Amino acid sequence: MTVKQLVEKLNLTVFSGQENLDVEITGGYASDLLSDVMGFAKEGEVWITLQTHKNVIAIASLKELAAVVLVKNFQPDEDMLQQAIREEIPVLGTSEETFETVGKIYEAIKS
């Protein structure tokens, strides 16, 4: 499944990274602890979080993640958004809670 297909299937908001929506998703990782993501997330995964600062983009870039999904109507702060635009990393959003978002992404990727 591509990031674009996930956006369409879950009706996600696209804040940035429109040029990289064709990236294949290999899995997902849910955590709000940056060091946890840095240590264990894998290339091609989508990261589900409520963190909205630019360090999220630094880690997403370092780990070569497919996208970042912000939950609970959180929106990227201006520094995060500008960094995501520069790095061309898709930052997506949903009104859903983390638990529901993880379940829906899991089902979408596995089907």
Residue pairs with C-beta under 8 A, 6 or more apart in sequence:
1 9
1 24
1 25
1 108
1 109
2 21
2 22
2 23
2 24
2 25
3 17
3 20
3 21
3 22
3 23
3 25
3 46
3 66
3 67
3 90
3 92
4 21
4 22
5 108
6 12
6 25
6 46
6 67
6 92
6 105
6 108
6 109
7 14
7 21
7 92
9 108
10 94
10 101
10 104
10 105
10 108
11 94
12 69
12 92
12 93
12 94
13 92
13 93
13 94
14 21
14 90
14 91
14 92
15 70
15 75
15 76
15 81
15 84
15 91
15 92
15 93
16 76
16 81
16 84
16 85
16 88
16 89
16 90
16 91
17 67
17 84
17 85
17 88
17 89
17 90
17 91
18 90
19 88
20 67
20 88
20 89
20 90
21 90
23 44
23 66
23 67
23 90
24 44
24 66
25 44
25 45
25 46
25 66
25 67
25 109
26 42
26 43
26 44
26 45
26 66
27 42
27 44
27 45
27 46
27 109
28 45
28 46
28 47
28 48
28 102
28 105
28 106
28 109
29 37
29 40
29 41
29 42
29 45
29 46
29 47
29 48
29 65
30 47
30 48
30 49
30 98
30 101
30 102
31 37
31 40
31 41
31 47
31 49
32 49
32 50
32 51
34 51
34 55
34 56
34 59
37 47
37 49
37 59
37 63
38 59
38 62
38 63
41 47
41 59
41 63
41 65
42 63
43 63
43 64
43 65
44 64
44 65
44 66
45 63
45 65
45 66
46 65
46 66
46 67
46 68
46 69
46 92
46 105
47 56
47 59
47 60
47 65
47 67
47 68
47 69
48 69
48 71
48 98
48 101
48 102
48 105
49 56
49 68
49 69
49 70
49 71
49 98
50 70
50 71
50 72
50 74
50 98
52 70
52 74
52 75
52 76
52 77
52 80
53 77
53 79
53 80
54 77
54 79
54 80
54 82
54 83
56 68
56 80
57 68
57 80
57 83
57 84
57 87
57 89
57 91
58 83
59 65
60 67
60 68
60 87
60 89
61 87
61 89
65 89
66 90
67 89
67 90
67 91
67 92
68 84
68 89
68 90
68 91
68 92
69 92
69 93
69 94
69 101
69 105
70 76
70 91
70 92
70 93
70 94
71 93
71 94
71 96
71 97
71 98
71 101
72 94
72 95
72 96
72 97
72 98
73 93
73 94
73 95
74 93
75 93
76 84
76 91
80 91
81 91
84 90
84 91
94 101
96 104
